[in-house]
Amino acid sequence: MIKRSFIGEFMYLKVLSALAIILVSSAASGQTADDEVAAGDKAYAALEIPAALEHYKKAIEIDPKNYAALWKASRTALDYGIPTANQEKRNALFSSAEQYARRAVAVNPGDADGHFVLAYALGKTALTQSTSRRVKYGTAVHDHALACLRIKPNHPGCLHVMGVWNAEIMRLSGIVRLVAKSFLGGKVFGEASWPEAIRYMEASVAAEPERVVHRLDMGEIYRDSGDKTKARAAFQKGLELPSKDYNDNRFKSEIKADLDKL
C-alpha cells in the first residue's frame, strides 16, 4: 500500500472537515436546496424580491449546481437591480445575475430559462460597457435569445429580448451600425429590422398578454418605427393591466411618461 505523505494526509483531513461542516450546517438548518428554492418561489410570488434572492443564494450554497436556484437567482437579481437608484449596487446585481446565468447554462444548456436569463443579464450589463464591448455583448444577447427560442419557440421572455434587441440595433445611427458590422465583429447586427422587432414583440405580447413590461416595450417599438396610433393603444393597455410583477409600478410610470410625449 502506498502511504500518504504528511501534506497529503493533512489536505485529505481538511477536505473531510470542510465536507463535515457543510453536512452539519445543512442538517442543523433542516433545509435542503429544494426547500430553499421552494421558499424563494413563495417569496418571489409575494413580490418579496430581496428575501427570494437570499433563499436562492442559500440553495446555491447547499447545492452549487442546482439549476433552478441558479437561473431563478439570476432572474431575481435582475428584477431587484432594475429600480435600484445606486449605480454601484445596480451594476453589482446585474453582474451577479450574469454569473448565476452563466453557471445555469453550464449546468443545463438544454433548457430555455438559463439562456433567457443570460441573454437578459448580458443586455443589462452591456449598458455599462464601452462601444466595442457593447457590440460583443449584443452579439451574445442575440445568440442566447435564439438558443432559448430553438428550445422553446414561444418563450415570452426570449421573444421579448429579441424584440428589444432588434429595436435597440435599429435605434443606432446607420454609421454606428455599419462600424459595428464591419469593424467590431457585430455581423449579426445586419439581421436587425423594425419588422422583426415588431414581429418578436407582438409574439411576446400574444404569449403573455397580461404582462405590463411587454406592453411598455411594444409601445416604444411602435412609436419608434413610426406607428403612433398602435403605440398609444399598447401604452394604454399597459396602464389598464393589473400590477403583478415587482417592477410593474415603475413600468407604468415609464408608460405614462411615454404617453405624455406622444
C-alpha positions as CSV (number, residue, x, y, z in Angstrom):
1,M,0.0,0.0,0.0
2,I,1.2,3.5,-0.9
3,K,1.4,5.6,2.2
4,R,0.0,9.2,2.1
5,S,2.6,11.9,2.6
6,F,2.2,14.2,5.7
7,I,1.0,17.0,3.4
8,G,-1.4,14.7,1.5
9,E,-2.8,13.4,4.8
10,F,-3.2,17.0,6.0
11,M,-5.1,18.1,2.9
12,Y,-7.2,15.0,3.0
13,L,-8.3,15.8,6.5
14,K,-9.0,19.4,5.6
15,V,-11.3,18.3,2.8
16,L,-13.1,15.9,5.1
17,S,-13.5,18.6,7.7
18,A,-15.0,21.0,5.1
19,L,-17.4,18.4,3.9
20,A,-18.4,17.7,7.5
21,I,-19.1,21.4,8.2
22,I,-21.3,21.6,5.1
23,L,-23.2,18.5,6.1
24,V,-23.6,19.6,9.7
25,S,-24.7,23.1,8.7
26,S,-27.3,21.7,6.2
27,A,-28.6,19.2,8.8
28,A,-28.8,21.8,11.5
29,S,-30.9,24.1,9.4
30,G,-33.0,21.2,8.2
31,Q,-33.3,22.8,4.8
32,T,-32.3,21.2,1.5
33,A,-31.5,23.1,-1.7
34,D,-35.0,22.3,-3.0
35,D,-36.5,23.6,0.3
36,E,-34.7,26.9,-0.2
37,V,-35.8,27.1,-3.9
38,A,-39.4,26.5,-2.8
39,A,-39.1,29.2,-0.2
40,G,-37.6,31.5,-2.8
41,D,-40.5,30.8,-5.2
42,K,-43.0,31.6,-2.4
43,A,-41.3,34.9,-1.6
44,Y,-40.9,35.8,-5.3
45,A,-44.7,35.2,-5.9
46,A,-45.4,37.6,-2.9
47,L,-43.1,40.2,-4.6
48,E,-40.6,39.9,-1.6
49,I,-37.7,40.0,-4.0
50,P,-34.8,40.6,-1.6
51,A,-36.0,37.6,0.5
52,A,-36.4,35.5,-2.6
53,L,-32.9,36.2,-3.7
54,E,-31.5,35.2,-0.3
55,H,-33.3,31.9,-0.4
56,Y,-32.0,31.1,-3.9
57,K,-28.4,32.0,-2.7
58,K,-28.8,29.6,0.2
59,A,-29.9,26.9,-2.2
60,I,-26.8,27.5,-4.3
61,E,-24.6,27.4,-1.2
62,I,-26.1,24.0,-0.4
63,D,-26.0,22.7,-4.0
64,P,-23.8,24.8,-6.3
65,K,-25.2,23.1,-9.4
66,N,-28.9,23.4,-8.6
67,Y,-30.2,24.6,-11.9
68,A,-33.5,26.1,-10.7
69,A,-31.7,28.0,-7.9
70,L,-29.1,29.4,-10.4
71,W,-31.5,30.7,-13.1
72,K,-34.0,32.0,-10.6
73,A,-31.3,33.8,-8.6
74,S,-30.3,35.4,-11.9
75,R,-33.8,36.5,-12.7
76,T,-34.4,37.8,-9.2
77,A,-31.1,39.8,-9.1
78,L,-32.2,41.4,-12.4
79,D,-35.6,42.3,-11.0
80,Y,-34.0,43.7,-7.9
81,G,-31.5,45.7,-9.8
82,I,-33.8,47.5,-12.2
83,P,-35.3,50.0,-9.7
84,T,-32.1,50.4,-7.7
85,A,-31.0,54.1,-7.7
86,N,-27.5,53.4,-6.5
87,Q,-25.5,52.7,-9.7
88,E,-22.8,50.6,-7.9
89,K,-25.3,48.4,-6.3
90,R,-27.3,48.0,-9.5
91,N,-24.2,47.1,-11.5
92,A,-23.2,44.6,-8.8
93,L,-26.7,42.9,-9.0
94,F,-26.6,42.8,-12.8
95,S,-23.1,41.3,-12.7
96,S,-24.1,38.6,-10.2
97,A,-27.1,37.9,-12.4
98,E,-24.8,37.3,-15.3
99,Q,-22.6,35.0,-13.3
100,Y,-25.6,33.0,-12.0
101,A,-27.0,32.7,-15.5
102,R,-23.7,31.5,-17.0
103,R,-23.5,28.8,-14.3
104,A,-27.1,27.8,-15.0
105,V,-26.4,27.4,-18.8
106,A,-23.2,25.4,-18.0
107,V,-25.3,23.1,-15.7
108,N,-28.2,22.6,-18.1
109,P,-27.6,24.0,-21.6
110,G,-30.6,22.3,-23.0
111,D,-33.2,24.3,-21.0
112,A,-34.6,27.6,-22.3
113,D,-34.8,29.5,-19.0
114,G,-31.0,29.5,-18.5
115,H,-30.4,31.0,-21.9
116,F,-33.2,33.5,-21.3
117,V,-31.7,34.9,-18.1
118,L,-28.2,35.0,-19.6
119,A,-29.5,37.0,-22.6
120,Y,-31.4,39.3,-20.3
121,A,-28.4,39.8,-17.9
122,L,-26.0,40.4,-20.8
123,G,-28.3,43.0,-22.2
124,K,-28.3,44.9,-18.8
125,T,-24.5,44.5,-18.4
126,A,-23.9,45.8,-21.9
127,L,-25.3,49.2,-20.8
128,T,-22.2,49.7,-18.6
129,Q,-19.7,48.8,-21.3
130,S,-17.7,50.7,-23.9
131,T,-19.0,50.8,-27.5
132,S,-16.8,47.9,-28.7
133,R,-17.7,45.7,-25.8
134,R,-21.4,46.6,-26.2
135,V,-21.2,45.0,-29.7
136,K,-19.8,41.8,-28.2
137,Y,-22.4,41.7,-25.6
138,G,-25.1,42.5,-28.2
139,T,-24.0,39.5,-30.2
140,A,-24.1,37.3,-27.2
141,V,-27.6,38.5,-26.3
142,H,-28.7,37.6,-29.8
143,D,-27.1,34.2,-29.7
144,H,-28.5,33.1,-26.3
145,A,-32.0,34.5,-27.0
146,L,-32.2,32.5,-30.2
147,A,-30.8,29.4,-28.4
148,C,-33.7,29.8,-26.0
149,L,-36.2,30.1,-28.8
150,R,-34.8,27.0,-30.5
151,I,-35.6,25.0,-27.3
152,K,-38.9,26.7,-26.6
153,P,-40.2,28.8,-29.6
154,N,-43.0,30.5,-27.6
155,H,-40.8,31.5,-24.6
156,P,-42.3,35.0,-23.9
157,G,-39.1,36.3,-22.2
158,C,-36.9,35.4,-25.2
159,L,-39.3,36.7,-27.7
160,H,-39.3,40.0,-25.7
161,V,-35.5,40.0,-25.7
162,M,-35.3,39.6,-29.4
163,G,-37.9,42.3,-30.0
164,V,-35.9,44.7,-27.9
165,W,-32.6,43.6,-29.5
166,N,-33.9,44.4,-33.0
167,A,-35.2,47.7,-31.8
168,E,-32.1,48.7,-30.0
169,I,-30.0,48.0,-33.1
170,M,-32.3,50.0,-35.3
171,R,-32.2,52.9,-32.9
172,L,-28.5,53.2,-33.5
173,S,-27.4,55.6,-36.3
174,G,-26.6,54.0,-39.7
175,I,-22.9,54.9,-39.3
176,V,-22.7,53.2,-35.9
177,R,-24.4,50.0,-37.3
178,L,-22.0,50.0,-40.2
179,V,-18.9,50.3,-38.0
180,A,-20.3,47.6,-35.7
181,K,-20.9,45.2,-38.5
182,S,-17.7,46.0,-40.5
183,F,-15.0,46.5,-37.8
184,L,-16.2,45.4,-34.4
185,G,-17.4,41.9,-35.1
186,G,-21.1,42.6,-34.9
187,K,-22.1,40.9,-38.2
188,V,-25.4,39.8,-36.7
189,F,-26.4,43.4,-36.4
190,G,-27.2,43.3,-40.1
191,E,-30.1,41.0,-39.3
192,A,-31.9,43.7,-37.3
193,S,-35.0,45.4,-38.6
194,W,-38.1,47.2,-37.4
195,P,-40.4,44.5,-38.9
196,E,-38.5,41.9,-36.9
197,A,-38.7,44.0,-33.7
198,I,-42.5,44.2,-34.2
199,R,-42.9,40.5,-35.0
200,Y,-41.0,39.3,-31.9
201,M,-42.6,41.8,-29.6
202,E,-46.1,41.0,-30.8
203,A,-45.4,37.3,-30.3
204,S,-44.3,38.1,-26.8
205,V,-47.5,40.0,-26.1
206,A,-49.5,37.2,-27.5
207,A,-47.8,34.7,-25.3
208,E,-48.2,36.8,-22.1
209,P,-50.9,39.4,-22.8
210,E,-51.2,40.4,-19.1
211,R,-47.6,41.4,-18.6
212,V,-47.0,45.2,-18.3
213,V,-43.4,45.2,-19.5
214,H,-44.4,43.7,-22.8
215,R,-46.9,46.5,-23.5
216,L,-44.3,49.1,-22.5
217,D,-41.6,47.9,-25.0
218,M,-44.3,47.1,-27.6
219,G,-45.5,50.7,-27.4
220,E,-42.0,52.1,-27.7
221,I,-41.2,49.9,-30.7
222,Y,-44.4,51.0,-32.4
223,R,-43.6,54.6,-31.6
224,D,-40.0,54.5,-32.9
225,S,-41.0,52.6,-36.0
226,G,-43.5,55.4,-36.9
227,D,-46.9,54.0,-35.8
228,K,-48.1,56.3,-33.0
229,T,-51.7,55.0,-33.1
230,K,-50.6,51.5,-32.2
231,A,-48.1,52.9,-29.8
232,R,-50.8,54.8,-27.9
233,A,-53.0,51.7,-27.8
234,A,-50.2,49.5,-26.4
235,F,-49.4,52.1,-23.8
236,Q,-53.0,52.5,-22.7
237,K,-53.4,48.7,-22.4
238,G,-50.3,48.5,-20.3
239,L,-51.8,51.1,-17.8
240,E,-55.1,49.1,-17.6
241,L,-53.4,45.8,-16.7
242,P,-53.1,44.9,-13.0
243,S,-49.7,45.3,-11.4
244,K,-48.5,41.8,-10.7
245,D,-44.7,41.9,-11.1
246,Y,-42.2,43.6,-8.8
247,N,-41.4,46.4,-11.2
248,D,-44.8,47.0,-12.7
249,N,-45.5,50.3,-11.0
250,R,-42.1,51.6,-12.3
251,F,-43.0,50.3,-15.8
252,K,-46.4,52.1,-15.6
253,S,-44.6,55.3,-14.7
254,E,-42.5,54.9,-17.8
255,I,-45.6,54.3,-19.9
256,K,-47.2,57.5,-18.6
257,A,-44.1,59.5,-19.5
258,D,-44.1,57.9,-23.0
259,L,-47.8,58.8,-23.4
260,D,-47.2,62.4,-22.4
261,K,-44.6,62.7,-25.1
262,L,-46.7,61.3,-27.9
